[in-house]
Amino acid sequence: MEKIVSLAKRRGFIFQSSEIYGGLNSCWDYGPLGVELKNNVKRAWWRRMVQERDDMVGQDASILMHPRVWEASGHLEGFTDPLVDCKQCRQRFRADHVTGKTCPECGGELTEPRNFNLMFKTFMGPVEDQAAVVYLRPETAQGIFVNFNNILTTTRKRLPFGVAQIGKSFRNEITPGNFTFRTREFEQMEIEYFVKPGTDEEHFHKWVETRYKWYKELGISPERLRLRPHAQDELAHYAKACVDIEYYFPMGWSELEGIANRTDYDLKRHAEYSGNKLEYFDQELNEHYVPYVIEPSAGADRATLAFLLDAYHEEPDKDEIRVVLRFHPELAPVKVAVLPLSRKEPLTDMAKEISQELRRHWNTEYDDAKSIGRRYRRQDEIGTPFCVTVDFQSPEDQTVTVRDRDTMEQTRLSVAELVPYLREKLDN
Ligand code: ATP
């Protein structure tokens, strides 16, 4: 993990938040390459889960919601972690993260566990009283349930159909850590997939498969990916089944995403608390019922971290170690770099013109600083799949070389062939 944290900072993927003030615990900023990577992760999710499917639509609900939402969802009452304090050094721990009754830091005595609600509380408007309390959402899912009728009437979708959403969530985690794995502000990619009761188990298994495939197809090594079904006593009281997709992070197997069969619990609770019916009219059966829901809930930051960790490779190259991020081309922050062999004018002019043309299609970098070997190294280290080199022959015959990040092979081709060649290789 240290190597990734250091590369992420050095190359501009992820910085500590408010670093010049000493940083803010567990808060991170995505830098110029990090924002491209994370956007590509979110885009790849949206593309496969929404755009390419006829049974899915998207939405973007607000972070602040009516406080009754959290009563109905059960978060106000039950979204808690057990907290213990050390009576000696005052450190706090999640009770289920410590064994025994002594502090893992100093050996002091621990207090009895008490429940700590993870929701961030704030006030809406100028008066800070109980009536003005609102919460920062701890998950995006509830924004979908409360819009169930709106989506149904505006899209006229038939079951089964799903609603997808990407957005920030906030949890006042007791022990955040492991870089961006567990933070207090993070982004989720969630789906609520509504199905006819009785077909829920079949859809649940399909979603587990679909989501597992998504990680694999975007390049996560299958041996670092596994499914972990929840035991019966681990399930939330309303859930019929839950499977976690886990990744082998440096700290061990940990959750990337959870897929749950939430039955009709959420829609029924919101119907009860809001006084609005949240039902589906089945034209074939000529009856109303409350759909069941399958929820694949992923973290955009955790997925980004997993893609970053999995892409990292060190390999011997002559007397040196070559560090290369073998990102899937769809996720690579920079798709192509244009490198003139020298800073001489006919070369730089031509290279600038080429990079301008490529920018119309892909995120492209132009780099003419330092030796060509160092520039290749830098592009390897940020995972750029292709480098286009403009050399002394280029202005004469309008050809360039294209270097492949993974094989390091160079292919000479004419400038006119460049876009179709890269399009085929990058597959977009
Ligand atoms: P954990 O057991 O790790 O706390 P969870 O089971 O509470 O996670 P869910 O409520 O199922 O998590 O949230 C769905 C997804 O949102 C998680 O699989 C994860 O990818 C992401 N996520 C949840 N909490 C955090 C967090 N504090 N920081 C970053 N991502 C998070």
Residues whose N, C-alpha, C, O or C-beta is under 5 A from the ligand:
A	BS01	ATP	E173 T180 F181 R182 T183 F186 Q188 E255 L256 E257 G258 S297 A298 G299 R302
